[in-house]
Amino acid sequence: MVKPYKISRYLCVFFILGVFLQQKYPFPCFYYFVGIFLFIGIACIFSEKYYCNKIQKITSALCHQKCAAASNAFMDTWGTSSMAFAVAPIATVFVFGTGGCMMFGAIQLTPTLIWVLLLFSIVVAISIVGYLQYMNLAVYIEKLSHSTERYKALPKGPTNYVPAELSWIQDLTKLSHIYQAVFFTVGCAYITAFSGFCYWPDMAAETNTPCFYVLWTIIFAAIVLAFPIISVLEHKWIKGIIQHLKESYIYDLEQEQKLLKKTYPGQFTSIIVSISARQILDSKDYPFHSLWGSGYAVAMTLINLATTVTTIFTDTLPFISGLRQFFL
């Protein structure tokens, strides 16, 4: 296994080489794009490492729960070892690399261009792995929320039970929130980078081509639409898991009530169980709410939407006007 300090050493050498090549073979807006892609790469690497640690902890906590069998099976197969983790990054690099080069009006085959394309390929591949993790996490949460089995052997406190405070559901919710924040930000960075590529004068990008509209359609669907939809659905599904946990706790209470009545007949047992059941039902239906996180997600959604729509229609309207004049 390669040690972290060796990776850092290779990265430093790589970036020093890029700066050296830029001095000799200038690339338009070099530091602008390098800065954005460096930010994206670092954000994705740290979030993906966090994801791997947390999802392993969550699946381990649920490994004995029959209701989580389908979810854990998905995460152990498609969620970690699917061919998509190889195919999707390669396909994305090919589509956007080829499309970008076809649009790049000021393209010149220089060592710096090759360096930039290599940086682009590495960062995009890393971020697509994170994107797939983001999607797999959503599928995992969805499967958990729609399980028909009961949770068994749930931990119980001395007086009342709050399902939303179980450690694994807290970890799952925190992971969902962190990945939402990271990839809303990464999505915004990609949109900013591609907008700059399309309209920075030094790039001389050809924006009246099919490539322009194809690439922006992919970005719009994969980032602008997908992220907020998944965010809303995950919130709904986590609430469904909490409701399922409440029902499982109450079922356990009812079974305990039947056993206690044999030993302690009378109304006292029923009263205690009824109070506990009411406490469970009235407990919070979501592990925790973050006003900052929700506001940030909404802000990023609006920024991504506004930037994408503005970029697309800046050239779409003159293009449509030109077509109308041509046919008239």
Secondary structure, DSSP 8 states (H G I E B T S, - for coil): ---HHHHHHHHHHHHHHHHHHHHHS--TTHHHHHHHHHHHHHHHHHHHHHHHHHHHHHHHHTTT-GGGHHHHHHHHTHHHH-THHHHHHHHHHHHHHHHHHHH-TT----HHHHHHHHHHHHHHHHHHHHHHHHHHHHHHHHHHHT--S---S----SS---GGG-HHHHHHHHHHHHHHHHHHHHHHHHHHHHHHHHH-GGG----SSHHHHHHHHHHIIIIIIHHHHHHHHHHHHHHHHHHHHHHHHHHHHHHHHHHHHHHS-SSHHHHHHHHHHHHHHHS-SSS---HHHHHHHHHHHHHHHHHHHHHHHHHHHHHHHHHHHHH-
